[in-house]
Amino acid sequence: MNRFFVTTLLAIGLIAGCSGDDSKTSESTQAALPDFDGLSQDCFDSTVRVRSRNSIGSASAIKYINETADARTVVDSVLQATHVEFETNKHVAGTRGTKHVLDIWYEGKLVSSVNCETDDSWFESGVSKDIATIVVPLETLGGAIVVVAPYGESQLEEGDKIFTVGCSSGRVPRARCGSVLKVKDGLIYYLPQSIAGDSGSSVFKYSREREQFEVVGRTAWAIQIDNKWVGLAMTSD
């Protein structure tokens, strides 16, 4: 599993999510709350905007890679890496060689906009696969810190609280708090619905076991069910 890159420069803060003012919450009520009341800044810093000729979507950093003339190797630390791999949807990034601009934020500030292209992509109708990767040399980022979001097992159930972090409407990364309606055939059905710009964004859930937010899905579509629009994401499985 990939791990977050945390340095002394990276202070992990909490950004308001579903809950209200903690100062007004009693200890007994706090004990009954879910595992989180906000998101780590890392969830935002791992999210980037993909600007292409015909679309704007979202992506997130998933791997640090050390690339040599012979092979690519996944490494644990950015200090060992030469490249970083971002994941999004094929309908955002297109086929191999499609050109984009990747916008990268760190602690809420735009720190780099880099020209890049799709490394690879996969799409299979009927098996919930709409994926593309973009691999970027670290040297092109001008020293920008890129945070990798760890993947986790989905293990989602109806009613579970989730966050999506994406560039909704083409804007800066923002969180949208929601809940799972159902998980079926490799898809997460959730509210609120995904909107333009959310495609490719990560679906986060807090892991008690590992005490961190993990990517449990990737937003790709929206669908209308019983006259109501809901979001659809592929599970991390």
N, C-alpha and C positions, 0 to 999 in steps of 0.2 A: 504494500500500500504506500502511496506517496505521502509525504509528510510536509507540514507547513514549514517554511523557512522563516525562522525567527532570529533576529539579531538584536543587539542592544539598541539599535536605532528604531526598532519596531515595538512600540508600546501597544499592547492589545487592549483596546477599549471596548465598551459596550455601546451599541447604538439602539435607540428605542425601537421596540418591536410591537408586540401585541398588548402588553400590559400597560397600566397607568403609572401613577406616581408611587414609587416604592416606599417613600417616607410615610405614606398613609396606610401601609400594609402591615398588619400585625404579624408577629412571629408565627402564630398558628396558621394564618392564611398563607404566609410565605411557604410553609412546609407543604401546603397542598398545591402550590403552583407547579406548572410544568418544569422541565429541566432548564428552561431559559426564559429570559424576559427581553432578550435582544440578541444581536449578532455580534460576533467578533469582527473587528475591523478587517481581519484577514479575508473574510468572505467577500468584502468589497474589493480589496486589493488584488484578489485573484481574478476578478471579473474585468473583461476588456470589451471594447466596442469594435465591431468589424464593419468597416465602411467599404462597400464594393460599388461597382458601377451602377448596379441596378437594385441594391438593397442595403439595409443597415440592420445588423443583428448583434448578438452577444456571443461571447465565448469565455472560457475560463482556462487558466493555466493548470495543467494536470501532471506534467513531468518535467524534471530537469534531465537533460541529455548531454552526455559527452560523446562528441562525434569525431571520429578519426577517418582516415582514408578508407579503412576496411569495414568499419561497423559503427552503429549507434548503440550506446550503452546507457541504460537508465541509472542515474546516480541520486544519492540522497540529498546532497547539498548543492546550492548554487555555486559554491566555491570550487566544486569539482566539475561544473558544467560548462559546456560551450554553447548550448542552445536550450531553449525552453519550448515545450510543446503545448499548444492551446487546442482545445476541442470545442466544436460548435456543430451545427447541422449542415448537411450537404446543401439543403435548399438556401442556406445563407452563403456558404463558401464556394459552392460549385465543385467542379472537377479539378483534378490536379493541374496546377499551373495558373489557375484563376488568380488575378491580382487583386490586392486589397490594401487598405490602410488600417493598421491596428492602433487604437488609442488606449493608452495605459495610464491608470490613475494610481497614486499612492497617497494614502491618508487624505483622500478627497481632492487632491490636486493632480491635474493632468501633467504627467512628467515625461511622456514620450508619445510621438506619433510616427510609426515606422511603416515603410513600404514592405510588403511581404506577398506571399502567394500560397495557395493551398498545396499542402504536401500530399494528401491522399484523401479519399472520400469513399463512402459506402452507402448504398441505399437498397433496401429490399422491401418491396410491398408485402404486407401481410405478416411480417415478423418484427415490426416496430424498430426498424433500423434506418436512421437518417443522420449520419455522422460524417464529420470532416475534421481533419487536423491541419493545423498551421504550425510549422516549426520555424522559429526565429533565432538567428544568431544573437547571443547576448551582447556582442560587441556593437551591434547596430542600435541598441537601446539607450546609448549614451549614459550608462551607469544607473539607469532606472532599476529599482528593486522590484522583482517580480515574485509574487507569493503564489505558491502552488497549493491548491485545495485538495485535500485527501479524499479519495473515493472510499465509500463504505458500503456494506451490504444494505440493500433497500429495506427489507423486513418491515414494510409499512403496513398499517392497518387502517381501516375506516376510522376517521375522526382524529388521526394523528396530526399534530401541528407541524407545518413545514414553512420554510421561507424560500422564495425564489429571489435571486439577485441578478438583475439584468438591466440592459439599457433600454427600458421601456420608452417607446416613442422616439428612439434614437438619442435619448438624453444620457446624462452621467449615470453610472450604476446606482440603482436604488433597490431597496428590499420591499417585497410585497408579502405580507403575512397571510397564510392560508391554511387550509385543512384538506386532508385526503378524503375523497368521496368513495373511491374504491381502487383496487389494484387488480388488473386482469390482463392476461396475455402480454406481459411485459410492458404494460402501460399504467401510468399513474393518472387517475382522473382527479382533478382538484379544483378548488376555488381559492381565490378569484381566478377568472379566466385569464389566459395569456393574451397579450396584445402585441401589436406590431412593435418590433424591436426586441421582444423577449426571446425570440427564437434563438436557441443555442445556449440559453442561460442555465446556470446550475440550480438544482433543487437541493436545499440543505436541510438536514435534520441533526439534532444534537445526539451524540452517542454517550450514554452514561458510562458504558464500559471503558471507552477511551478518552472521555472527558474532552471532547472536541466536536466542532461542527464538521460534518462530512457530506460529500456530494452523494445523494441517493438517487438522483435522476437528472435528466437533461430535457428541458422544455423544447418542444418541437411544433406543436399544433394546438388548435382549439377546435372544439366540436360542440354542436348544439344538441342537447338532450332535453326532452320535455320542454321545449321552447326556452331553454336556459343555456347560455354559453358557459362551457367549463374549459379549463386548461388540460392539456395532455402532455405528458413527459414520458420519455423512455426511462425504465428503471436502470439503475447502475449495473444490474445483472446482465 
